[in-house]
Amino acid sequence: MGKKGEAKKEVPTKVPSKTSPSRRFALCIPSSIISASNARNLEQITYVAYQVAKAATIYNVVEVVILDIPSPEEQERLAEQEATTVVSSSSDKGGKKIKFNLNDKDAVETPGEKDSQADDHTSSSNQHVADSNNGLLFATLLQFFMTPPYLVKAVFGGSEFSSKLKYARKLPKISTLPFMSNNNVFADFKEGLTVPKKALKIKKKNKKPVSRKFNSTKYVNIGSDAPLVLSSEVPVNVRVTVDIKNKKVVSPAQAYGVVGAHSAFGFHVRFCKKFSAVFTECSIPAGYTQSIYVRSDDYFSSSATAASKLSAVSASSMPAEGTILLVVGNIKDLDYSFGLDKQSFPSLESSVSFFDGQLPVADSTRIEDAALIALSKLSD
């Protein structure tokens, strides 16, 4: 019998066969990947996200950045708003504001035409999940595919997108998740969600019992009949990787040999409303080593001229270490996002200025396909 206070001997655990490569990748995907022209309904949107998630796990992508691109309808609304100019005219009683709509489209439309367009828009919206949260929906789907099935209800049960995960639930589990084909590490390590203790009811004199909530806990939901009880307390409602033999929280790197940005299980998902946020809010502590443009979603070669200014890159010409950002999409969409955030970069002319080169792929390639092709080319 050990002496009191003696440290408990740890039980040996399996060592992962996977290791993090010295050259890692991050993906930047515009939300236009699931626009009405690319994905007509929720089922197609879900499958596009599934393809991106599979590519990211195959090549150990550490971060997926979703850049919000307004829908064509939203872009039109913003253009009309910008076209409305406010000027001042002098009068005896001071300045008077007059609005001039410089967009004369409405001036030539008859009421009947407007009603017809409204009906068309309503019909289109019913077919496609066309709302301002499409980028967030895409990010949620990516996170869903990285979540073990036994945690789905706990993690996404209260999400506003819970009802939109119905097709995602039917797709096969991705076979390249960190714990798959990795020396059976799943026998010793599991992903879990910390759950609170039962609230204690404290009864005060002449008052009703008051429930006391706890901010820390020892209990972790790992999909078993009963929660795992840790040797020490951790914050409540947090995703953790646990060593089930020694009953403690460990890093995903220790458990699986690979880890995403912010020590995430798999890849870290980040949603950006502004173009500048892609670079200024990077979740990689050392930042991106390079940013490479991958031309895609361009069926009329509108991006070819702009992209031609960039030199072609290959796996052999890239740094052997660091994190390389691959920005996959149409220059037109990237430039639009850049234009909305132009004040952040007054000395730069376009989004092309942010790239160190371009990786050539076949013309007219869809974004999800271009992402897989680019990763396979650079991972050789």
C-alpha positions in Angstrom: 0.0 0.0 0.0 1.5 3.4 -1.0 2.2 6.1 1.4 -0.3 9.0 1.9 0.3 11.7 -0.6 2.3 9.5 -2.9 1.6 10.3 -6.6 -0.5 7.6 -8.3 1.4 5.7 -11.0 0.0 6.4 -14.4 -1.2 3.6 -16.6 0.6 3.3 -20.0 -1.5 4.5 -23.0 -1.2 3.8 -26.7 1.2 6.1 -28.7 -0.4 7.5 -31.9 1.2 6.5 -35.2 0.2 9.9 -36.8 2.5 12.9 -36.6 2.0 16.6 -37.5 3.9 17.5 -40.7 6.4 20.4 -40.5 4.6 22.1 -43.4 0.9 22.6 -42.6 -2.0 24.2 -44.4 -5.0 26.4 -43.7 -7.9 26.9 -46.1 -9.8 30.1 -46.8 -13.2 29.4 -48.5 -15.6 32.1 -49.5 -19.2 31.5 -48.4 -20.2 31.7 -52.1 -19.2 28.1 -52.2 -22.8 27.4 -51.2 -24.5 30.2 -53.2 -27.6 29.3 -55.3 -25.5 28.8 -58.4 -23.3 26.2 -56.7 -25.8 24.5 -54.3 -29.5 24.7 -54.9 -30.8 23.2 -51.7 -29.8 22.1 -48.2 -28.9 18.6 -49.3 -26.4 19.9 -51.8 -25.0 22.5 -49.3 -24.4 19.7 -46.9 -22.6 17.5 -49.4 -20.3 20.4 -50.4 -19.4 21.0 -46.7 -18.8 17.2 -46.4 -16.3 17.3 -49.3 -14.4 20.2 -47.8 -14.3 18.5 -44.4 -13.0 15.2 -46.0 -10.2 17.1 -47.9 -9.2 19.0 -44.7 -8.9 15.8 -42.6 -7.1 13.8 -45.3 -4.3 16.5 -45.5 -4.3 17.5 -41.8 -5.5 21.1 -42.4 -5.2 23.0 -39.2 -7.7 25.8 -39.9 -10.6 26.4 -42.2 -11.6 30.1 -42.6 -15.0 31.0 -44.0 -15.0 34.4 -45.7 -18.5 35.9 -45.8 -19.5 37.0 -49.3 -22.9 38.8 -49.5 -25.4 37.1 -51.8 -26.2 38.8 -55.1 -29.4 40.2 -53.6 -27.5 41.6 -50.7 -24.8 43.1 -53.0 -27.5 44.8 -55.0 -29.1 46.2 -51.9 -25.7 47.6 -50.7 -25.1 49.1 -54.2 -28.4 50.9 -54.1 -27.7 52.1 -50.6 -24.3 53.5 -51.8 -25.9 55.0 -54.8 -28.2 57.1 -52.6 -26.3 60.3 -52.0 -27.2 62.9 -49.4 -26.4 66.5 -50.3 -27.2 69.8 -48.5 -29.0 72.8 -50.1 -28.9 76.3 -48.5 -32.1 78.0 -47.5 -33.1 80.9 -45.2 -33.6 78.5 -42.3 -30.4 76.5 -42.8 -29.3 73.4 -44.6 -31.8 70.9 -46.0 -31.0 67.3 -46.8 -32.1 66.0 -50.1 -31.6 62.4 -51.2 -30.8 61.5 -54.8 -31.0 57.9 -55.9 -28.3 57.6 -58.6 -29.5 54.1 -59.5 -32.2 54.7 -62.1 -33.3 51.1 -62.3 -36.4 51.7 -60.2 -37.3 54.6 -62.5 -37.9 52.4 -65.5 -39.7 49.6 -63.7 -43.4 49.4 -63.8 -45.4 48.1 -60.7 -46.1 44.9 -62.5 -42.4 44.3 -63.2 -41.6 44.8 -59.5 -44.3 42.4 -58.4 -43.0 39.8 -60.9 -39.5 40.2 -59.6 -40.7 39.8 -56.0 -42.5 36.6 -56.9 -39.4 35.2 -58.6 -37.2 36.1 -55.5 -39.7 34.4 -53.2 -39.7 31.2 -55.3 -35.9 31.2 -55.5 -35.7 31.6 -51.7 -38.0 28.7 -51.1 -35.7 26.4 -53.1 -32.4 27.6 -51.7 -31.5 28.2 -48.1 -30.9 31.8 -49.0 -30.3 33.8 -45.8 -27.6 36.0 -44.3 -26.5 33.0 -42.1 -25.3 30.8 -45.0 -21.7 31.3 -44.1 -22.5 30.4 -40.5 -24.4 27.4 -41.7 -21.4 26.2 -43.7 -19.1 26.7 -40.6 -21.6 24.7 -38.5 -21.6 21.8 -40.9 -17.8 21.7 -41.0 -17.8 21.5 -37.2 -20.5 18.8 -37.2 -18.4 16.5 -39.4 -15.6 16.8 -36.9 -17.8 15.9 -33.9 -18.1 12.3 -32.7 -21.7 11.0 -33.1 -22.2 10.6 -29.3 -21.6 14.4 -28.8 -23.8 15.7 -31.6 -26.9 16.1 -29.5 -25.0 17.8 -26.6 -23.0 20.1 -28.9 -25.6 21.1 -31.5 -28.9 20.4 -29.7 -29.5 24.1 -28.9 -28.0 25.5 -32.2 -30.2 27.6 -34.5 -29.0 25.4 -37.3 -30.0 22.1 -35.5 -32.9 21.5 -37.9 -30.5 22.0 -40.9 -28.3 19.1 -39.9 -30.8 16.4 -41.1 -28.8 15.4 -44.2 -25.4 15.7 -42.4 -26.6 13.0 -40.0 -27.2 10.5 -42.8 -23.7 10.8 -44.3 -20.9 8.3 -43.5 -18.4 9.1 -40.8 -15.3 10.6 -42.2 -12.6 7.8 -42.1 -9.7 10.2 -41.7 -10.6 11.8 -38.4 -7.6 12.0 -36.0 -8.6 8.9 -34.0 -9.2 6.7 -37.0 -6.4 4.4 -38.3 -4.1 5.7 -35.6 -2.8 2.7 -33.6 -6.2 2.2 -32.0 -5.7 5.3 -29.8 -9.5 5.5 -29.4 -9.3 2.7 -26.9 -7.4 5.0 -24.5 -8.4 8.5 -25.6 -11.8 10.0 -26.3 -13.4 13.4 -27.1 -15.8 14.6 -24.5 -17.9 17.5 -23.3 -17.7 18.5 -19.6 -21.1 18.5 -17.9 -22.1 20.2 -14.7 -22.7 18.5 -11.4 -26.2 18.3 -10.1 -27.2 21.7 -8.8 -27.4 21.8 -5.0 -30.5 23.3 -3.5 -29.6 25.6 -0.6 -32.4 26.4 1.7 -32.3 29.7 3.6 -34.4 30.5 6.6 -37.9 31.8 5.6 -36.9 31.6 1.9 -37.4 29.2 -1.0 -34.6 26.8 -1.8 -32.1 28.4 -4.3 -30.2 26.2 -6.8 -26.4 26.7 -6.8 -24.7 26.3 -10.1 -21.1 25.1 -10.5 -18.6 26.6 -12.9 -16.3 23.6 -12.7 -16.8 19.9 -12.8 -15.1 16.5 -12.8 -17.7 14.9 -15.1 -17.2 14.4 -18.8 -19.7 13.0 -21.4 -17.8 10.5 -23.5 -20.8 8.7 -24.9 -20.9 6.0 -22.2 -23.9 5.1 -20.0 -22.3 7.2 -17.2 -20.0 10.2 -17.5 -16.3 9.8 -16.9 -15.1 11.1 -13.5 -11.8 13.0 -13.8 -9.2 13.2 -11.1 -9.4 17.0 -11.0 -12.0 19.6 -11.9 -12.2 21.5 -15.2 -14.6 24.3 -16.6 -18.1 23.3 -17.5 -19.4 23.0 -21.1 -16.0 22.6 -22.7 -14.9 20.2 -25.4 -11.9 18.2 -24.1 -9.7 15.2 -25.0 -9.5 12.8 -22.2 -7.2 9.9 -21.2 -9.9 7.4 -20.1 -7.3 5.1 -18.4 -5.8 7.8 -16.2 -9.0 9.9 -16.0 -7.4 13.2 -17.0 -7.6 15.9 -19.7 -4.8 15.8 -22.3 -3.9 17.7 -25.4 -5.1 16.4 -28.8 -1.5 16.3 -29.9 -0.6 13.8 -27.1 -3.7 11.7 -27.9 -3.6 11.7 -31.7 -0.3 13.0 -32.8 -2.0 15.7 -34.9 -3.7 18.9 -33.8 -5.4 21.9 -35.3 -5.1 25.6 -34.6 -6.0 26.6 -31.0 -5.1 23.0 -30.0 -8.4 21.9 -31.7 -9.4 18.3 -32.4 -8.9 18.2 -36.1 -9.2 21.6 -37.9 -10.3 24.8 -36.3 -13.2 26.7 -38.0 -13.1 30.5 -38.2 -15.8 32.8 -39.7 -14.8 36.2 -41.0 -17.2 39.0 -41.9 -14.3 41.2 -43.2 -11.5 40.5 -45.7 -8.9 42.0 -43.3 -9.9 39.5 -40.5 -8.7 36.6 -42.6 -5.1 37.8 -41.9 -5.4 40.0 -38.8 -7.3 37.4 -36.7 -5.2 34.4 -37.7 -5.4 31.7 -35.1 -1.8 30.5 -35.8 0.5 32.0 -33.2 3.3 32.5 -35.7 1.0 33.7 -38.4 0.9 32.4 -42.0 4.2 31.6 -43.7 2.7 32.3 -47.2 -0.7 33.0 -48.7 -1.4 31.3 -52.0 -4.3 31.9 -54.4 -6.1 28.9 -56.0 -8.4 30.1 -58.8 -11.7 28.3 -58.9 -15.5 29.0 -59.3 -14.6 30.9 -62.4 -16.4 29.7 -65.5 -15.9 32.7 -67.7 -12.1 33.3 -67.0 -12.9 36.7 -65.3 -10.1 36.0 -62.8 -7.5 34.9 -65.3 -6.1 38.4 -66.0 -5.8 39.4 -62.3 -4.3 36.0 -61.4 -1.8 36.2 -64.2 0.1 38.8 -62.2 1.0 36.1 -59.7 3.8 33.7 -60.2 3.0 30.0 -60.2 4.1 27.9 -57.2 4.7 24.2 -56.6 5.4 22.0 -53.6 9.1 22.2 -54.2 9.1 26.0 -54.2 7.3 26.4 -50.9 8.8 26.7 -47.4 9.5 23.3 -45.7 8.1 24.5 -42.4 5.3 26.8 -41.3 1.6 27.2 -42.1 0.6 28.1 -45.7 -2.8 29.7 -46.3 -4.6 28.5 -49.4 -7.3 31.0 -50.5 -9.6 29.1 -52.9 -12.2 31.0 -54.9 -13.0 33.6 -57.5 -11.1 36.9 -57.6 -14.3 38.7 -58.2 -15.7 37.6 -54.9 -12.4 38.3 -53.1 -12.1 41.7 -54.6 -15.7 42.5 -53.6 -15.0 41.6 -50.0 -11.7 43.6 -50.2 -13.7 46.6 -51.5 -16.0 46.6 -48.6 -13.0 46.7 -46.3 -10.9 49.0 -48.4 -10.3 51.5 -45.5 -8.2 48.8 -43.8 -5.7 48.8 -46.7 -5.7 52.3 -48.3 -2.4 51.7 -50.1 -3.5 48.4 -51.8 -5.5 48.1 -55.0 -7.0 44.7 -54.9 -7.1 41.3 -53.1 -4.3 40.0 -55.4 -1.8 42.1 -53.3 -2.2 39.7 -50.4 -0.9 36.6 -52.3 2.6 35.4 -52.7 1.7 33.3 -55.7 -0.9 31.1 -57.3 -1.3 27.4 -57.6 -2.6 26.5 -61.1 -5.5 24.1 -61.3 -7.8 23.2 -64.2 -10.1 25.9 -65.5 -13.8 25.9 -64.4 -13.0 23.9 -61.2 -15.5 24.1 -58.4 -14.2 25.5 -55.1 -14.5 22.2 -53.1 -12.7 20.3 -55.9 -10.0 23.0 -56.2 -9.3 22.7 -52.5 -8.7 19.0 -52.7 -6.6 19.3 -55.8 -4.4 22.1 -54.3 -3.9 20.1 -51.0 -2.9 17.0 -52.9 -0.5 18.9 -55.1 1.3 20.6 -52.3 1.4 17.6 -50.0 3.6 15.6 -52.3 
